[in-house]
Structures are given as C-alpha cells and as structure tokens.
Amino acid sequence: MMNISRDFAPPLKMIEPFFLIGSIFYALGVLFLLFLDPTSGHVDLVTVGWVHWFLLGFVMMIIFGAMAQLIPVVVEIGHFSVDLYYIIWPSLLIGTLTMVAGFWWVPDVLAYGGLLVLVAMVTFLFETFLTLKKAERITLTVKSVLWANIFLTVAIIIGFLMALAIGEGVVLDVAKWLGAHAMLVLGGFVTLTIMGLSLILIPMFGLSHGFDEKPIERAYQLMVGAVIAYVVGTLIDWNWVRWLSVVVSFVSIVFYGYQVWIIYKTRARKAHDIYARTMYVGYGSLAVALLLGLVTLFSDNEQVLLAAGWFLVLGFFSYLINGHLYKIVPFLVWFERYSPLVGKQKVPMLNEMLPERRSEWQFGFTTAGLVVGGIGLLFGSEGLFHGGVTLMTVGAGFMLSSMLYMLAFGKELAKNDE
C-alpha cells in the first residue's frame, strides 16, 4: 500500500501521539463551538482562540504526524533526524494550550505560548528542510512541500510578532498582518501540503495510474504566486494586489479540484467506502467554500465569509484529514505490529482494523451537522448553528472513539512480542 522501508520508517510510538492528540483537539474543538456565537458577525479574541485551537491542535498536529511518515515516501530516503519529532508534539501541545489561554483569559501568557509553538515549528522546519535536501528526485510533491514549509516559516514569524503585539505591547499593526498570516498558513502551508500529498495518497488509495498532472502543476504555480503576491501587497499596503492574489488563489483551487476529478475518473478501485464518501463531502465542501468566497470578494457580508470559512475548515480540511486517518492509521498499526508476522501466522486484513459501524455513525452525524451548521451561519441563525454543532460533536465523539480503537488494535500482541 505504501512504499515504506522498515529501515527508515518512524516507530509507531513516535507518530501515535500526533494522531491521538490531534483527534482529542478535534473533538473538543467542535464541542467548544457550542459556546461561541459567530452568527453575531463579530470576530473577537474568543473566536480567534478557537481558530488557533483547531488549526494548531488539530490540523497542524495531524499534518506534522503524517509528514513524519510520508516524507520518506516523498523523498524516497530516510529522515535527517526523526528523533526530533519527540520534541515537536510536546512543544506544539503546550504552546497551543498556552496561546489559547492567552486569547481566552490571560493575554500576558500569549507570547510564551507563541514561543513554544515557534520552537515546535522551527524544529519541524529544520528537520524537514534537511531531509528534503537529500532528495534525489525533485518531484512536484517535493516542491510543494518545500514551498509550503517556506511559507510556514514566514507565517510563524509574523504570528509570533502578532502574539507579542497582543500580549506584550510590541508595536505592530495586527489587523493589517492578520490577513497575510492567514494566507500564509491556509493557502501557503495547508493547501500546498494537501496539493503535494494528494498526488501520492489519492492515486494510491484509488489505484489511479497514468493521469495528466498538468492541472496540479498550474495549481501549484498559481498558489505559490498568489501567496507571495499577498504578502508583498500587505507589505507595501496595496489592496488591489491582495484582492488579485485572492482571485488567483481561487483559480489555483479550481485547477486542483480539476486534477482530483481526473484522478477520480482514472481510478481502478471503484468502492464507495467510508474513505471515498468522506472525500466526496470534503471536496464538495471545498466547492461550496469557493463559491461563497467568491461572493465575499464583491460584498462585505460577514455571514457569507464565516460560512465560507466553516465549509473550508470544518468541511474540506477536516474531512480530508479524518478521511485519510481511516486509511493511514490502520496501515501504520498493521505495518508495525503485523507485517513481521506475514508468512508465520494469520494476520488481519486492513479493513478488519477499521471500526466500520463507528465510522458510519461518525460520517452521518458529522455530515448532517456540517450542512445544518453551515446554513445557520449563512442565514445568521444561532439555533441552526448550535444544532449543527451538536450533531458534529456527536460525530467527533465517534471519530475519537474510532481513533482509539485503531491505535489499540493489536497492542496486546505488540506487548507480548516485547
């Protein structure tokens, strides 16, 4: 399934905390939405704290864990120093909790949390850059990951300066640089990382071969250009440059979506399993977010912007991450605990390691909540929004339960082997 050599594959005990902590942050993050009222159209520090909780604790934590395992696949060589990942997750965990506490209760600790997050991300970037340096084949995936990490470097510097401005009174126009920070993180790091890894994961899980890669090449080039232009536009304070860069980023996403459609049409595996259905909703959410985002380019409707963010973060990002966890985690557990037993005794199939009923309940509740909550945001209905969040909270509980089940599968066998 994955072309990973045991010679440089990280041990499961190193990767497991990233997936477990990320899943806990996801479940609690959805629950915390019950105490927010974004339908008011006012974005305050409580909402900003939630955004950092979700993006750092869930999205970044899962991406870092996945990258620890997938970078060897990308560069076809071992990590520079994989043990550095033992530093990353504790720093990111404590830093995120401290930052959120700063946004919600004690602004004075915000800078300290930002510093710990900075340590985690600089460590990740240091290890990633030195690993990518050893790559012999510079594929589109390698270039995407490289640029994604360059943008993350700039984003964390800006983010740390903004944390100092809020918590320590450092002179910086936070409102001016907030958009650039968001663009660097969401467009520059998260989206480019998804684009690059999509060329590996989606064809691998769908058994797609021989497809045209020109659309994603254009998507990659346009997104890199858009992010750079947005930062430059912010630096020289040219609003038209920032507006144009956002349009270009939308075009980039359209090309990326077209690439995914090409891969889908050429797939050999036609099963509509939980992974496939999760991808359908995820990319459907991306289309909705794109349409709503286009509306906000020509209007100042705060509710439409919030709905676009809802479908992008709770729909596209979350569904792509959770859907791939249903594939990646069972394989990693199987690879660690059962692959040495192949040919010696009967080993479980990968589909046996997936809690099918729990995953179905998770998908049903989460999808219903996504739609209801999105409609509530779009029309400014607090009742509909919190109703949707309640459904998503139940789904998040099933997701966390599924994660615990998959990570625990065969653990007794592993203990006996020790």
C-alpha positions as CSV (number, residue, x, y, z in Angstrom):
1,M,0.0,0.0,0.0
2,M,2.7,2.5,1.0
3,N,6.3,2.0,-0.3
4,I,7.9,2.4,3.1
5,S,11.1,0.6,4.1
6,R,11.4,-0.6,7.7
7,D,15.0,0.8,7.6
8,F,13.8,4.4,8.0
9,A,10.1,4.3,8.8
10,P,9.5,6.1,12.2
11,P,8.2,3.8,15.0
12,L,4.5,4.0,15.7
13,K,5.1,5.2,19.3
14,M,6.6,8.3,17.8
15,I,3.7,9.0,15.5
16,E,0.9,7.9,17.7
17,P,0.8,11.0,20.0
18,F,0.3,13.3,17.0
19,F,-2.8,11.4,15.8
20,L,-4.2,10.9,19.3
21,I,-3.7,14.5,20.5
22,G,-5.0,15.8,17.2
23,S,-8.2,13.8,17.4
24,I,-8.7,15.0,21.0
25,F,-8.3,18.6,19.9
26,Y,-10.7,18.0,17.0
27,A,-13.4,16.5,19.4
28,L,-13.0,19.3,22.0
29,G,-12.7,22.0,19.3
30,V,-16.1,21.0,17.8
31,L,-17.6,20.9,21.4
32,F,-16.3,24.4,22.2
33,L,-18.2,25.8,19.2
34,L,-21.3,25.3,21.4
35,F,-20.1,28.2,23.5
36,L,-19.5,30.6,20.6
37,D,-21.9,32.7,18.6
38,P,-20.3,33.5,15.3
39,T,-23.8,34.4,13.9
40,S,-23.4,37.8,15.6
41,G,-21.0,38.7,12.8
42,H,-18.4,39.9,15.3
43,V,-15.0,38.1,15.4
44,D,-13.5,38.5,18.9
45,L,-10.4,37.1,20.7
46,V,-12.5,34.1,21.9
47,T,-13.2,33.1,18.3
48,V,-9.5,33.8,17.4
49,G,-8.5,31.5,20.2
50,W,-10.8,28.8,18.9
51,V,-9.3,29.1,15.4
52,H,-5.8,28.6,16.9
53,W,-7.0,25.7,19.0
54,F,-8.4,24.0,15.8
55,L,-5.7,24.8,13.3
56,L,-2.7,24.3,15.6
57,G,-4.0,21.5,17.8
58,F,-5.9,19.5,15.2
59,V,-4.8,20.5,11.6
60,M,-1.1,21.1,12.3
61,M,-0.7,18.3,14.8
62,I,-2.1,15.7,12.3
63,I,-0.2,17.1,9.4
64,F,3.1,17.0,11.3
65,G,2.5,13.4,12.3
66,A,1.5,12.4,8.8
67,M,4.6,14.2,7.4
68,A,6.8,12.3,9.7
69,Q,5.6,9.1,8.0
70,L,5.1,10.4,4.5
71,I,8.3,12.4,3.9
72,P,10.3,9.2,3.4
73,V,7.8,8.3,0.7
74,V,8.1,11.7,-0.9
75,V,11.9,11.8,-1.0
76,E,12.5,8.1,-1.0
77,I,15.1,8.4,1.7
78,G,15.2,8.5,5.5
79,H,14.7,11.4,7.8
80,F,17.7,13.7,8.7
81,S,16.9,13.2,12.4
82,V,13.5,11.6,13.0
83,D,14.0,11.8,16.8
84,L,13.3,15.5,16.6
85,Y,9.6,14.6,16.4
86,Y,9.8,13.7,20.1
87,I,10.3,17.5,20.7
88,I,7.7,18.7,18.2
89,W,4.5,17.3,19.7
90,P,5.0,18.3,23.3
91,S,6.1,21.8,22.3
92,L,3.1,22.2,20.0
93,L,0.7,20.8,22.6
94,I,1.8,23.0,25.4
95,G,2.3,26.0,23.2
96,T,-1.2,25.7,21.7
97,L,-2.8,25.4,25.1
98,T,-0.9,28.4,26.4
99,M,-1.8,30.5,23.4
100,V,-5.5,29.7,23.6
101,A,-5.4,30.5,27.3
102,G,-3.8,33.9,26.3
103,F,-6.6,34.6,23.9
104,W,-9.3,33.5,26.2
105,W,-8.2,34.5,29.7
106,V,-4.7,35.8,30.3
107,P,-3.2,37.9,27.4
108,D,0.2,38.1,29.3
109,V,0.9,34.4,28.6
110,L,0.2,34.7,24.8
111,A,3.8,35.4,23.9
112,Y,5.0,32.4,25.9
113,G,2.6,30.1,24.1
114,G,3.7,31.6,20.8
115,L,7.3,31.0,21.7
116,L,6.6,27.3,22.3
117,V,4.7,26.9,19.1
118,L,7.6,28.7,17.4
119,V,10.0,26.1,18.8
120,A,7.8,23.2,17.6
121,M,7.5,24.6,14.1
122,V,11.2,25.7,13.8
123,T,12.2,22.1,14.8
124,F,9.8,20.7,12.2
125,L,11.1,23.0,9.5
126,F,14.7,22.3,10.4
127,E,14.2,18.6,10.2
128,T,12.1,18.8,7.0
129,F,14.4,21.1,5.1
130,L,17.4,19.0,5.8
131,T,15.5,15.8,4.9
132,L,14.3,17.3,1.6
133,K,17.9,18.4,0.9
134,K,18.7,14.8,0.5
135,A,16.0,14.2,-2.2
136,E,17.5,12.9,-5.4
137,R,14.3,13.4,-7.5
138,I,12.7,16.8,-7.2
139,T,9.0,15.9,-7.9
140,L,6.1,18.3,-7.8
141,T,5.3,16.9,-4.4
142,V,8.8,17.7,-3.1
143,K,8.5,21.2,-4.5
144,S,5.0,21.7,-2.9
145,V,6.2,20.5,0.5
146,L,9.3,22.8,0.2
147,W,7.3,25.9,-0.6
148,A,4.7,25.0,2.0
149,N,7.4,25.0,4.7
150,I,9.0,28.2,3.4
151,F,5.6,29.9,3.8
152,L,5.1,28.3,7.2
153,T,8.4,29.8,8.3
154,V,7.2,33.3,7.3
155,A,3.8,32.7,8.9
156,I,5.2,31.7,12.3
157,I,7.5,34.7,12.4
158,I,4.5,37.0,11.7
159,G,2.3,35.1,14.1
160,F,4.9,35.4,16.9
161,L,5.2,39.1,16.3
162,M,1.4,39.5,16.5
163,A,1.4,37.5,19.7
164,L,4.0,39.9,21.1
165,A,1.8,42.8,19.9
166,I,-1.3,41.5,21.7
167,G,0.4,40.2,24.9
168,E,3.5,42.4,25.3
169,G,2.5,45.6,23.6
170,V,5.1,45.4,20.7
171,V,4.2,47.9,18.0
172,L,2.7,46.0,15.1
173,D,-0.5,46.6,13.1
174,V,-2.2,43.3,13.9
175,A,-5.2,44.0,11.7
176,K,-3.0,44.7,8.7
177,W,-0.9,41.5,9.0
178,L,-3.7,39.1,10.1
179,G,-4.8,38.5,6.5
180,A,-1.2,37.8,5.4
181,H,-0.7,35.4,8.4
182,A,-4.0,33.5,7.4
183,M,-3.0,33.4,3.7
184,L,0.5,32.0,4.5
185,V,-0.9,29.3,6.8
186,L,-4.1,28.3,5.0
187,G,-3.0,28.9,1.4
188,G,0.7,28.6,1.7
189,F,1.2,25.8,4.1
190,V,-2.0,23.8,4.5
191,T,-3.3,24.0,0.9
192,L,0.1,23.4,-0.8
193,T,0.8,20.5,1.6
194,I,-2.6,19.0,0.6
195,M,-1.9,19.5,-3.1
196,G,1.5,17.8,-2.9
197,L,0.4,14.9,-0.8
198,S,-2.7,14.4,-2.9
199,L,-0.5,13.3,-5.7
200,I,0.6,10.4,-3.5
201,L,-2.4,9.5,-1.3
202,I,-5.4,9.9,-3.6
203,P,-3.9,7.8,-6.5
204,M,-2.6,5.3,-4.0
205,F,-5.9,4.7,-2.3
206,G,-7.9,4.8,-5.6
207,L,-5.3,2.8,-7.6
208,S,-5.1,5.5,-10.3
209,H,-2.3,5.5,-12.9
210,G,-1.2,7.4,-16.0
211,F,-3.2,10.5,-15.4
212,D,-2.3,14.0,-16.6
213,E,-0.6,16.1,-13.9
214,K,-0.7,19.5,-15.8
215,P,-3.7,20.9,-13.8
216,I,-2.0,20.4,-10.4
217,E,1.2,21.9,-11.8
218,R,-0.7,25.0,-12.7
219,A,-2.5,24.9,-9.3
220,Y,0.9,24.7,-7.5
221,Q,2.4,27.6,-9.5
222,L,-0.6,29.9,-9.1
223,M,-0.9,29.2,-5.3
224,V,2.8,30.0,-4.8
225,G,2.5,33.2,-6.8
226,A,-0.7,34.2,-5.0
227,V,0.7,33.8,-1.5
228,I,3.9,35.7,-2.4
229,A,1.8,38.5,-4.0
230,Y,-0.5,38.7,-1.0
231,V,2.4,39.2,1.4
232,V,4.0,41.8,-0.9
233,G,0.7,43.6,-1.2
234,T,0.4,43.7,2.6
235,L,4.0,44.9,2.9
236,I,3.5,47.8,0.5
237,D,-0.1,48.3,1.5
238,W,-1.7,47.8,-2.0
239,N,-5.2,46.4,-1.5
240,W,-5.7,45.7,-5.2
241,V,-2.7,43.3,-5.1
242,R,-4.1,41.5,-2.2
243,W,-7.5,41.3,-3.8
244,L,-6.0,40.0,-7.1
245,S,-3.9,37.4,-5.2
246,V,-7.0,36.0,-3.6
247,V,-8.7,35.7,-7.0
248,V,-5.6,33.9,-8.3
249,S,-5.7,31.5,-5.3
250,F,-9.3,30.7,-6.1
251,V,-8.2,29.9,-9.7
252,S,-5.5,27.7,-8.3
253,I,-8.0,25.7,-6.2
254,V,-10.2,25.2,-9.3
255,F,-7.2,23.7,-11.1
256,Y,-6.5,21.5,-8.1
257,G,-10.2,20.4,-8.0
258,Y,-10.0,19.5,-11.7
259,Q,-6.9,17.4,-11.0
260,V,-8.7,15.5,-8.3
261,W,-11.5,14.9,-10.7
262,I,-9.1,13.5,-13.3
263,I,-7.6,11.1,-10.7
264,Y,-11.1,10.1,-9.7
265,K,-12.1,9.3,-13.3
266,T,-8.9,7.1,-13.8
267,R,-9.2,5.1,-10.6
268,A,-9.3,1.4,-10.7
269,R,-10.8,0.9,-7.2
270,K,-14.4,1.8,-7.5
271,A,-15.5,1.1,-3.9
272,H,-17.6,3.8,-2.2
273,D,-16.2,3.1,1.2
274,I,-16.0,5.5,4.2
275,Y,-12.8,7.0,2.8
276,A,-14.4,7.7,-0.6
277,R,-17.6,9.2,0.8
278,T,-15.6,11.3,3.1
279,M,-13.6,12.6,0.2
280,Y,-16.8,13.4,-1.7
281,V,-18.1,15.6,1.1
282,G,-14.7,17.1,1.7
283,Y,-14.3,18.2,-1.9
284,G,-18.0,19.2,-2.1
285,S,-17.3,21.5,0.9
286,L,-14.3,23.0,-0.9
287,A,-16.6,23.8,-3.9
288,V,-19.2,25.5,-1.6
289,A,-16.4,27.4,0.2
290,L,-15.1,28.6,-3.1
291,L,-18.4,29.8,-4.3
292,L,-19.2,31.6,-1.0
293,G,-15.7,33.0,-1.0
294,L,-16.2,34.5,-4.5
295,V,-19.4,36.2,-3.2
296,T,-17.3,37.9,-0.4
297,L,-14.9,39.3,-3.0
298,F,-17.8,41.6,-4.2
299,S,-19.6,42.2,-1.0
300,D,-19.0,42.9,2.7
301,N,-21.3,40.2,4.0
302,E,-19.7,38.9,7.2
303,Q,-22.1,35.9,7.5
304,V,-21.2,34.7,4.0
305,L,-17.5,34.9,4.8
306,L,-18.0,32.9,8.1
307,A,-20.0,30.3,6.2
308,A,-17.1,30.1,3.6
309,G,-14.6,29.6,6.4
310,W,-16.9,27.0,8.0
311,F,-17.1,24.8,4.9
312,L,-13.3,25.3,4.3
313,V,-12.1,24.4,7.8
314,L,-14.8,22.1,9.2
315,G,-15.6,20.7,5.8
316,F,-12.7,20.5,3.4
317,F,-9.7,20.4,5.8
318,S,-11.4,18.3,8.5
319,Y,-12.9,15.8,6.1
320,L,-9.6,15.3,4.2
321,I,-7.7,14.8,7.4
322,N,-10.2,12.4,9.1
323,G,-10.8,10.5,5.9
324,H,-7.1,9.8,5.4
325,L,-6.7,8.8,9.0
326,Y,-9.1,6.0,8.3
327,K,-6.6,4.7,5.7
328,I,-3.3,5.8,7.2
329,V,-3.7,4.7,10.9
330,P,-4.8,1.1,10.2
331,F,-1.9,0.7,7.8
332,L,0.7,2.1,10.2
333,V,-0.6,-0.1,13.0
334,W,-0.6,-3.2,10.7
335,F,2.9,-2.3,9.4
336,E,4.3,-2.0,12.9
337,R,2.6,-4.9,14.6
338,Y,1.7,-7.4,11.9
339,S,4.0,-7.1,8.9
340,P,6.8,-9.1,10.7
341,L,4.3,-11.9,11.2
342,V,3.4,-12.3,7.5
343,G,4.1,-15.9,6.4
344,K,4.4,-17.0,10.0
345,Q,0.8,-16.8,11.2
346,K,-2.6,-15.4,10.1
347,V,-2.7,-11.6,10.2
348,P,-5.8,-9.3,10.0
349,M,-6.7,-7.5,6.8
350,L,-6.6,-3.7,6.8
351,N,-10.4,-3.4,6.6
352,E,-10.8,-5.5,9.7
353,M,-8.9,-2.9,11.7
354,L,-11.4,-0.2,10.8
355,P,-14.4,0.2,13.2
356,E,-16.9,0.2,10.4
357,R,-20.1,0.9,12.4
358,R,-18.5,3.8,14.4
359,S,-17.1,5.3,11.3
360,E,-20.5,5.2,9.6
361,W,-22.1,6.9,12.6
362,Q,-19.3,9.5,12.6
363,F,-19.8,10.2,8.9
364,G,-23.6,10.6,9.2
365,F,-23.7,12.8,12.3
366,T,-20.8,15.0,11.1
367,T,-22.2,15.5,7.6
368,A,-25.6,16.4,8.9
369,G,-24.0,18.8,11.4
370,L,-21.8,20.4,8.7
371,V,-24.8,21.2,6.5
372,V,-27.1,22.4,9.3
373,G,-24.3,24.5,10.9
374,G,-23.3,26.0,7.6
375,I,-26.9,27.0,6.8
376,G,-27.2,28.5,10.3
377,L,-24.1,30.6,9.7
378,L,-25.2,31.7,6.2
379,F,-28.6,32.9,7.5
380,G,-27.5,34.1,10.9
381,S,-29.5,31.6,12.8
382,E,-27.9,30.8,16.2
383,G,-30.3,27.9,16.8
384,L,-29.5,26.2,13.5
385,F,-25.8,26.8,14.0
386,H,-25.7,25.2,17.5
387,G,-28.0,22.4,16.3
388,G,-25.4,21.6,13.6
389,V,-22.6,21.9,16.1
390,T,-24.4,19.4,18.4
391,L,-24.6,16.9,15.6
392,M,-21.0,17.4,14.8
393,T,-20.0,17.0,18.4
394,V,-21.6,13.5,18.4
395,G,-19.7,12.7,15.2
396,A,-16.5,13.9,16.7
397,G,-17.0,11.6,19.6
398,F,-17.3,8.7,17.2
399,M,-14.2,9.9,15.4
400,L,-12.2,9.9,18.6
401,S,-13.5,6.5,19.6
402,S,-12.6,5.1,16.2
403,M,-9.0,6.6,16.5
404,L,-8.6,4.9,20.0
405,Y,-9.8,1.6,18.5
406,M,-7.5,1.7,15.6
407,L,-4.4,2.7,17.6
408,A,-5.1,0.0,20.2
409,F,-5.6,-2.8,17.6
410,G,-3.0,-5.5,18.2
411,K,-1.4,-3.6,21.1
412,E,-1.5,-6.7,23.3
413,L,0.3,-8.6,20.6
414,A,3.0,-5.9,20.5
415,K,3.4,-6.1,24.3
416,N,3.8,-9.9,24.2
417,D,6.4,-9.6,21.5
418,E,8.4,-7.2,23.7
